[in-house]
Amino acid sequence: MSSVICQLAGQWADHWPALDRGLQYGDGLFETIRLDSRGGMPLREYHFERLQQGLQRLYFPSQVLDQVILSWQQLSIPDGATGVKLLLTRGEAARGYAIPAIPAVNLQWQFFTSPEWRWKSKPEGLVTGVNPVRLGNQPLLAGLKHLNRLEQVLARQAFQPGWDESLMLDQDDLLVEGCMSNLYWIKNGTIFTPSLAKAGVNGVIRRWLSAQRSILETEARLDELYQADLVFMSNALNGLVPIAALDGQSLSQAPAALAELRALQSELEACF
């Protein structure tokens, strides 16, 4: 199922304006949210926390998050919807990059049926490769789920046959994330994840995971993954899933590390 509901400058509508700044400049943010069977948002605090950080960094008015929450509360969740994508833009504007003095924020809620947890469909783990597209370093946007996704579009086009996901490096060949996921590895009982100070998205599952376990952010290169006990990825819709192979080479799935990951995935599923 799919259903799209728009709210333009506070008014419900059935269309999206041609002069919207999200269309013109990618001037906005988005959240992809897994819902529970009752239409609730179990990881709401992490979604709204990241959204608020993005709003502040992009100079949106301070009250916009309240507008988003009110809009969510007013929505009637379509039957069968277990996922929703929120698009938030700075509204309509004439030509020019300058931020309008009084922006009229536009919201779009896209409801859909979420896929099953990825570990259930790929119990053996993901097949991945190193993507030839490199992420640009931009600390002002790092961590945000902004609407400028052309790097990911190009990266997805670069997937090789058989890849489930790909690993993204930055301009200095440092690990950042996956094309659609965050990246982690376990070594000697410690969970590591790449620093997102220069690029990447601070995913909601990454935030949730950091609240459940101690995670060490670090600058690292590919060699770290080949020496790890387990490498895995996360995504708001897919959950946690191990990586089985990277560029044709099998990666370790040490029993203790794999058991730890299974426990974490079970904790995540229990939230829904």
C-alpha positions, 0 to 999 in steps of 0.5 A, a space after each residue: 500500500 502507499 498513500 501521500 498526504 501533504 500539509 502546505 504552510 499549515 493547510 492540508 493539500 493533495 498536491 506539491 507546489 512546483 516552486 517548493 524549495 525542496 524541489 529547487 534546491 534540496 532545501 529540507 530534511 527527511 525521515 524514514 520511519 518504521 511504524 508498529 502494527 498500531 501505527 505508532 512510532 516506537 523510535 520517535 524520540 530518535 527521529 525527532 531529535 535528529 530532525 530538530 538538529 537538522 532544523 537548527 543547523 539549516 536555520 529553520 525557525 525554532 517552532 517547526 518541530 512543534 508543527 511537525 509533531 502537531 501534524 503527526 498527531 492530526 494524521 489518520 494513519 492509513 490501514 496497513 501502513 507500517 512505515 512513513 517517510 516525512 519530507 520537510 521543506 522550507 516551502 515555496 520561494 521565488 528565484 534565489 538561494 537566500 532563505 525567506 525571511 518568513 518561510 512557510 514550511 511544507 510537509 509531506 507524509 508518505 505511508 507504505 508497508 515496511 519490508 520484513 527485518 533484513 536478517 530474516 530475508 538474508 540470514 546468511 548476511 549481506 553481500 557487499 562491495 566498496 563503492 567507487 563513488 566517494 562521499 564529499 567532506 562537508 562538516 556543516 551537513 554531516 550527520 543530517 538526513 537532508 534532501 541532497 541525496 545525489 551522492 547516494 543516487 550515483 552510488 546506488 547506480 554503481 552497485 555490482 550484480 549481487 550486491 545487497 549494499 555497498 561501503 562508502 568511503 570519503 575523499 581520504 579513503 576513510 570508512 563512513 557508512 553504507 549507501 543506505 545504512 550505517 556501518 559497524 564492526 565488533 572486535 574483542 567485544 567492542 563495537 566500533 563505528 566510523 566517525 560522521 564528523 565530515 560526512 554521512 548520516 547519523 541513523 536512527 538505529 545508530 542512535 538507538 544502538 548507542 543508547 543500548 551499548 557502548 560504541 566507539 566512534 573512530 576514523 578507520 580504513 577498510 583493513 579494520 573490517 578484515 580483522 574484525 570478529 563481525 561486521 554489520 550494518 543498520 537501517 531504520 527499516 531493515 534493522 541490524 544485519 551482518 555482512 557476509 562478504 566484502 568484494 568477494 572475500 568472506 568476513 568473519 562471523 565469530 559466534 560470540 559477536 554474532 550472538 551479541 548482534 542477534 540479541 540486539 536485533 531481538 531487543 530492537 524488534 521488541 520495540 515494535 
